[in-house]
């Protein structure tokens, strides 16, 4: 099928707005799982120690009346150690880059700060020593 003579079509126009979705998708929802899941505690020193204990594996504990009870050695707790770490990421954005209209974000500085914060959470190096 041919276009009628003298017809202006969209391909002839200058300045047609782009069809850009005004959102930025993040494809890494589980990258900060450990940082987001673990309990947080305020550090009061550069070294932090804690103990962990575990319950014995489930087993049959039924006894016959009058049966002798056998004794099992208890399992002691385990001691763990971790050290605090200072991490940093920096952002520098010009005032103009922050002010111009952008897709998916209002302020470039705020967007980049949030992104760097997520990168820091993902980059945590947690070395546990017993």
Secondary structure, 3 states (H helix, E strand, C coil): CCCCCCCCCHHHCCCCCCCCCCCCCCCCCCCCHHHHHCCCCCCCCCEEEEEECCCCCCCCCCCCCCCCCCCCCCCCCEEEEEECCCCCCCCCCCHHHHHCCCCCCCCHHHHHHHHHHHHHHHCCCCCCEC
